[in-house]
């Protein structure tokens, strides 16, 4: 059986990988997660997912390594993880009564084979009141989430509609990854 490694520190990605019912281990890469906001954001997030997988693959070339990263983008602006409550507040104000895209890129590296793909989902928020935003940011849930919300958590109550794969929004497009992995395993 092929050894599978998830190159991610995200507990959500770990949970989503478990849905595939494929034995895997987690090894966190130490890649700098900076992207160039002047470049195409989808290409930047794909590059980052590849760098994460490559960093682990360099020392575990006997394994199939999966790297992934997620961004929230509204227009041409990427919304990463907030560094403060104020930054989380501003992101949620921007998302309120608006549609944004969530892009999750995945890279698979295995025995000389390389593959990177992206899954994009559109999310529309209801209008949010200042009180709702304040209450939510003080739950601390937004603080380690791209775009300052967790669709699988308390942030679910803000979502008016989704177009695309729900799991892409959570952080890993489970079904697409499963079907792509079939040719490797």
ABEGO torsion letter per residue (X at the ends): XBBBBBBBABAAAAAAAAAAGBBBBBBBBABBABBBAABBAAAAAAAAAAAAAAAAAAABAABBBBBBBBBBBBEABBBBBBABAAAAAAAAAAABGBBBBBBBBBBBBBGGBBBBBBBBBBBBBBBBBAAAAAAAAAAGAAAABBGGBBAABAAAAABABBBEBAAAAAGBBAAAAAAAAAAAX
